[in-house]
């Protein structure tokens, strides 16, 4: 196929000189000469396209059909297994939302205003989050099944986080709302130098106790007060307090559920309900994570070497005129646009972390530029290696469809394109089943070792 294409192109180039040398165009002049030449070239181009389209006429062999059937069966099996066990492997997928995003934001706003605060003129943003520390502890220590049960009823792990703020103003409000619509956390951030009262311990504890029962709806009998956790902090113009309660008779293995209420002077400044993970477990897990991160960084080195080698090879081919960057640039632009849009789609997550000490306008510009930079750098990992990698593919598989022809009408009708689509979709299904099985087996083995 490659030889025929080269022969046809060579004929197209040498045609005018050959015809003219033989004097065949002498009787013609003006438009007649141009018409004859154009018709000859069109005929050669048609023959070239026909030669390149012959791949589409090649039928699947019996062996290839068998391979595709096996791929399809593997994909179906993977999807079936994933559908049956997905929620066991990934508990976050089983969260039961009883309030929508908008309803959670409205409940958060009403809670802030019920405390005597005014949110008029404040910007608002809401995202869904998770207490990763508590979630990881439960999954590793009690198993996925029991962790699912605890996170669905007893432990506040999932929550909507609503933020009300004004740019360049330190005072702001943060409210946690669980999937059922209950308030699970509250923070009223104020300047450290803001004036306030200096209540005594008994008065401050009474305020915190009242907030626990009247505002958060907790039964006093369900929570044991921890006097050893009482703390006071002297601010320039007020006295702050914090008080902690522990849920009566509850522990997720070695982790109790605790609720801490802090006061800014005489006003409630925050309320946080979390699973108190043992400090030794946190240190051990941090060591494990640091080891994993180190191994991940080591694994990047061969990838960078391979990428650098392909880039160097592409530059050498470019100098010889044996490769083109046009396809690489086209794909790079597409990748850059898609990944930039993906980053911008994270806007609420970025805004929830906005530092109100800086200008909101400069924050917006930084985020947009950061999204563009991420898209461009990611696109370079495609564009820089394609000119060197694509010739390798053509050399190793000269009988298969060329990359730049894949998304043409003729390319879409080839058996290579059809087979790639079938294998790709089937592999996705098989991979989903593999991931679900991997996490279930890993959790079972890990939990078994911990019990021993």
WOZICOR-V573270 format. One record per pair of residues at least 12 apart in sequence whose C-alpha atoms are under 6 Angstrom apart, sorted by the first residue. I is the first residue (numbers start at 1). J is the second residue. D is the distance in whole Angstrom. If there is no record, write none. Layout:
# WOZICOR-V573270
i: {I | I}
j: {J | J}
d: {D | D}
This chain:
# WOZICOR-V573270
i: {56 | 56 | 71 | 72 | 74 | 75 | 75 | 75 | 75 | 78 | 78 | 78 | 79 | 79 | 81 | 82 | 82 | 89 | 89 | 89 | 91 | 97 | 98 | 98 | 99 | 108 | 122 | 122 | 122 | 123 | 123 | 123 | 124 | 124 | 125 | 125 | 126 | 126 | 127 | 127 | 128 | 128 | 129 | 130 | 130 | 131 | 134 | 159 | 159 | 159 | 160 | 160 | 160 | 161 | 161 | 162 | 162 | 167 | 167 | 168 | 168 | 168 | 169 | 171 | 171 | 172 | 173 | 173 | 174 | 174 | 185 | 185 | 186 | 186 | 187 | 187 | 188 | 193 | 195 | 195 | 196 | 196 | 197 | 197 | 197 | 198 | 198 | 198 | 222 | 222 | 223 | 223 | 223 | 223 | 224 | 224 | 224 | 225 | 226 | 226 | 229 | 230 | 230 | 238 | 239 | 240 | 240 | 240 | 241 | 241 | 242 | 242 | 243 | 243 | 244 | 244 | 245 | 245 | 246 | 255 | 255 | 256 | 256 | 257 | 257 | 257 | 258 | 258 | 259 | 259 | 260 | 310 | 310 | 311 | 311 | 313 | 314 | 314 | 323 | 325 | 328 | 328 | 329 | 332 | 332 | 335 | 336 | 336 | 336 | 339 | 340 | 340 | 340 | 343}
j: {413 | 414 | 426 | 426 | 430 | 426 | 427 | 429 | 430 | 429 | 430 | 433 | 429 | 433 | 433 | 433 | 436 | 436 | 439 | 440 | 148 | 179 | 179 | 180 | 181 | 175 | 164 | 165 | 166 | 164 | 165 | 166 | 163 | 164 | 162 | 163 | 161 | 162 | 160 | 161 | 159 | 160 | 159 | 157 | 158 | 157 | 275 | 176 | 177 | 178 | 176 | 177 | 178 | 175 | 176 | 174 | 175 | 356 | 360 | 356 | 357 | 358 | 356 | 189 | 190 | 189 | 187 | 188 | 186 | 187 | 271 | 272 | 270 | 271 | 269 | 270 | 269 | 236 | 237 | 238 | 238 | 265 | 238 | 265 | 266 | 238 | 239 | 265 | 247 | 248 | 245 | 246 | 247 | 248 | 245 | 246 | 248 | 245 | 244 | 245 | 244 | 242 | 243 | 265 | 265 | 263 | 264 | 265 | 262 | 263 | 261 | 262 | 260 | 261 | 259 | 260 | 258 | 259 | 258 | 276 | 277 | 275 | 276 | 274 | 275 | 276 | 273 | 274 | 272 | 273 | 272 | 385 | 388 | 384 | 385 | 388 | 387 | 388 | 387 | 387 | 383 | 386 | 383 | 379 | 383 | 379 | 375 | 376 | 379 | 375 | 371 | 372 | 375 | 371}
d: {6 | 4 | 6 | 5 | 6 | 4 | 6 | 4 | 4 | 5 | 4 | 4 | 5 | 6 | 6 | 5 | 6 | 6 | 6 | 6 | 6 | 5 | 6 | 5 | 6 | 6 | 6 | 5 | 5 | 6 | 5 | 6 | 6 | 5 | 6 | 5 | 5 | 4 | 6 | 5 | 6 | 4 | 6 | 6 | 5 | 5 | 6 | 6 | 5 | 4 | 6 | 5 | 6 | 6 | 5 | 6 | 5 | 5 | 6 | 5 | 5 | 6 | 6 | 5 | 5 | 5 | 6 | 5 | 6 | 5 | 5 | 5 | 5 | 5 | 6 | 4 | 5 | 6 | 5 | 6 | 5 | 5 | 5 | 5 | 6 | 5 | 5 | 6 | 6 | 5 | 6 | 5 | 4 | 5 | 5 | 5 | 6 | 4 | 6 | 6 | 6 | 6 | 5 | 5 | 5 | 5 | 5 | 5 | 6 | 5 | 6 | 4 | 6 | 5 | 6 | 4 | 6 | 5 | 4 | 5 | 5 | 6 | 6 | 6 | 5 | 6 | 6 | 6 | 6 | 4 | 5 | 6 | 5 | 6 | 5 | 5 | 5 | 4 | 6 | 6 | 5 | 6 | 6 | 5 | 5 | 5 | 4 | 5 | 5 | 5 | 5 | 5 | 5 | 5}
